[in-house]
Amino acid sequence: MRILVTGGAGFIGSHLGIRLLAIGHELAIVDDLNDFYARTDKLENLGLVQAAKPVSFLEADICDVPQIEHLFATFRPDVVIHLAARAGVRPSLVDPLLYERVNVQGTIVLLEACRRHQVKKFVFASSSSIYGIANQVPFREDDLLNMPISPYAATKLSAEKITFTYSHLYQLSVVCLRFFTVYGPRQRPDLAIRKFIERISDGRPIPIFGDGTSGRDYTFISDIVEGIISTLDYECSWDVFNLGNANPVTLNEMIAAIEAAVGKRAILERLSDQPGDVPITFADVSKAQRLLGYSTKVPFAEGIQKMVEWHRKKGQ
């Protein structure tokens, strides 16, 4: 298939791109290489994908209608996997209008291009953040009490809703995937696991928000990539799935695992809870297991060890 991956120079996108090429798909990537983190990191990610096989690449903002129109007209994708977004809960509190523009308007620009060019399938990267605070655990896809508590989460939920609208109106097959705290080599530098590995390795203090009992359903990158790929053969008009590990790890447990893998004790800097952070994420993945054949292969301790090994090689 001809597959367009938005945000393909990012953490998840680069891993996905390499895997898609390995199984024989033709790939195009659009990414604006923005300054949320170092452009050099994104170019390095992109280089790893391009080293696997030839890839069409466009540096562009997904809100740029003429650029997106030209890309669709020339590449003519069968499937769009939409990963591009302004990410992160805390930064969204600082600039919510930017998050609304990229995450909602940008998604509509892509959906309009899909409509005009008769794209068969649209796979949308959503987030566990949409579940917010008013939910039972584990989080189920049919939970209707979604109450997002950050602009980032609200934009992801809004984008999910607009994909349903396009599926209903234009018979576009859409799958929304709610990712649960993805980690692994090449993880964004602002995220806790990578930040903590770097700081503990260097003997620098790590910031701890709250008492350490908050929990996250950490999911290793290779498990997420296989979950995304499983949607390519899934037939539906519109559907939504959790992709997680179904095994929350507390902040204290995460620090202990990193300490064990690095071989150093952490220096803790205790801080108050952050606005927008939820106390726990916990995926019910039974629907994805049943309909997509989804399963996780990488236990948390093994995933942390892989990240530590990547960090050491990167520093050589």
N, C-alpha and C positions, 0 to 999 in steps of 0.2 A: 504493500500500500504506500501511497504518497502521504506522508504525515508531516504536518506543520506543528512544531513545538514552540509556543511562546515562552519567553523567559528561559530559553535553552542554554544560556551561558551561566545560569545560576547553579546552585548546589544540586537540587533535585533534577533540574533540566539536563545538566551535563551527564549525570549518571543514566538518566532515561535515554538520552540521545545515543550514548555508546551501546546500550542494550538493544535499542531499536535497530541500529545498524547491524549489530551482530546477528540478528535474526532475519535480516534480509529486507528491511523496509527502506524506502527512499525518504530522505529527511531534509527538511528546511527548518531553519531557526530564525526567529525574530527576537531581538533583545535590544533594549536601549542602552545597556551598559551604564546605568545611572550610578550616581555617587553615594548610594546607600552604604556600600562598602567599596573597597578598592577596585578600581577598574582593572588593575593588573591581575587581580584574583579571577575576575570574570574572563579576561582574555586567556588566562592559563586554563580555565575550565573549558572554554571554547576550543582551545588548541588540542586538548585531549580528545574531544569529540571529532574534530577535523582530522586528527591523526588516524582515527579508526577507518574512515572512508570519506570520500568527497561529500561535502554538505553545502547546501545553499544557505548563505547567511545574509541577513539584512539587519543593519543597525538602525532601529527606528522605534519611536514611541507608538504603542498600540492604539493611542488616541488619534494618531495622524491618519486620517481617512484616505488621502491620496496614496500614501506609502503602502498602507494595508491593502488597498484595492489593487495596486500594481502587483504586490506579492501574490495575492490570490489569483490574479489573472495570468501570471506567468508560471507559477508553480502548480496551480490547480490541485490543491490537496483533497484527498479523500476523507481525511480525518484531521481535526484540529485538537491538540492537547494543550489546553490553556493553563499554563503555570504562572505566567507573568503577573506580578502584583506588587503593590507596595505592602511590605510585610512588617509584622511586629506590632504587638499591642501598645507598648509604651510610646514609640514614635508617632503612632496614630493619634495620641492625645495632644501632641504638639501641633500637628498639621492635618486635621481631619479633612479639609477640603481637597488636599492632594490625594488622600486615600480614596475619597469619593470619586474623584476624577479618574484615577487610574483603574481602580478595582470595579467600579460600576460602569462609568462611561466607556472605559476601554473594553470591557466585556461586551457591551452593546455594539461597539464598532466591529468587533470580531463576529458577533452573531449576525449582524447585517451583511457582512462579507460572505458568511456561510450561506445566508439566504440567497444572495445574488448569484453565487457560484455553485449552487446545488451540492454543497458539502454534505456527506452522508452522516457523519457523526461528530459530536462535540463533547470532549471530555473536560470537565471543569474541576480545577483544584480548589476545593473549599477547605474549611478548617474546623477542627474541634472547638475553636473559640466560639462558634455560633451557638453552642449549647448554653453558654452563660452560667448563671447561678441558680436558676429556678428549675432544677431537674433532679430526678432520681438518678442513681448510678447503678449499673453502668449506663452510659448514654446510648439510647436507641434512635434509629433513624425516624421512627414514627412518633417520637416525642414532639408534641405540638406546642410545648411551653417554652420554646426557645426565647431567651431573654438576654441578648448579647450586652456586655457591659464595657465594650470599648468600640470606638469608631471602626477599627480594623474588623472586628467581629461583625458589626452591623453591615459593613460593606460586603463582606463575604456572603452573609445571609441574603442581602439585597440581590447580589449577582446570581445566587441560586434561583431566586424567584423569577428573575428575568429570563433565565435559561428555560424555565418551565413555560413561560409565555411564548417564547420562540418555538419550542417544541410543539406546543398546542396549535399555534397559528400556521406553522410552515412545515410540519412533519419532519423536523430535524431530530434525529436520535441524540439524546443528551444523557450523559452519566455524570453526576456530581459526586466527587470523592472527598470525604471529610478526613483530612490527614491529622494524625495525632502525633505531635512533637517528633518530627523526623530528625534523626541524627546519623552521623557517620563521617567518613573522610570527606573533606571539602565543605563541611557544614559552615554556614555563615558565621563570621567572627563575632557577631553581637550575641549569639545564642549561648546559653549557660554552659553546656557541656564543653564546647570548644574553649570558651573563655576560661573555665575552671581548669581544664587540662593545661592550658598555657600558663596560667598564673601559679598553679600549684607546682608545676615543673620549674618555674623560675623563682619560687620562694616568695611570691607576692601575695598579699591578702586577697580573698575572694569576698564579694558582697553577698550577704545572706539576708534576704527580705523575709521577715517573719520568723517563726520559731523552728522552721525546717520540716514541719509536718505536711506542708502542701505536697500534693502528688501529681505526677505527670505520667501519661501513658506513652513512654518513649518507644519509638518504632524505628528499627534500623533501615537505612536507605535502600538496601537491596530488597527488603520485604515490600517496601512502598512501591518500588519500580515494578516488581512482579504483579502487584495489585493493579497498577495502572495498565499494564500490558494485558491483563486478563479482561479488561473492558472492551478490547478491540473486537472480540468475537461475541460480545454479549448483545443480544437483540432486545431493544426496548424503545418506547417512545421517550420516556423520561424516567430516570430512577436516581436514587441517592444511596451511597454506601459509606459506612465507617471503614477506614483503614487504620488500624491501630494494633497494639500488641496485647491488649486486653489484660494487662498486668501492671497497674500503676506502681511507680517507684517514688518514694518520698524524697524530698530535697536532701535530707540527712543521709538516706541510703545511697543517693546518687554521688554525694561527696565521698562517702566511704568507698564506693566502687572505684572512683577515680584515684583516691589515695592509694588503694591496693595496686592498681595498674601502674601508677607513676612511681610508687615506692617512696612517697613523701607525705607528711602530714600537712593538711591545709591550715592556713592562717585565716581565721574567720573574722569578717567585719560585719557585725550585726546591725541591721537596718530595719525600719518599720515596713509593714506591708505596702506594696505598690498599688495605686489605683488602677483598675482595669484587669488585674490578675485574678483568675478564678482559683478556688481552693483545691480543685482536683479535676483532672480529665481522666476518663475511663471509658474505653470503647467496648460496646457490645458488637462483636464482629461476626455474629452467627449468620446474619443475612449475607455478608460477603463470602463467608465460607460455603454457604448453601448454593448461592447463585453464581459466584465467580470462581469458586474453587480456591479462594484465598486462604493462605496459611502463613504464619510467621516461622522463620527458620533460625533467627539469630537471637539468642538469649542476651539479656542486658549486659552482663559481665563480659561476654565475648565481644559484643559491639563496642564497649568501652575500650577493651584491649586493642581492637582494630584501630580505633581512633587515636589512641596513644602511640601506636606504632606508626601511623600516618604522620602524626605531629613530629615524631623524632626524625623520620625520613625527610620531612619538609625542612627541618632545621639544619640538615647536614649541608 
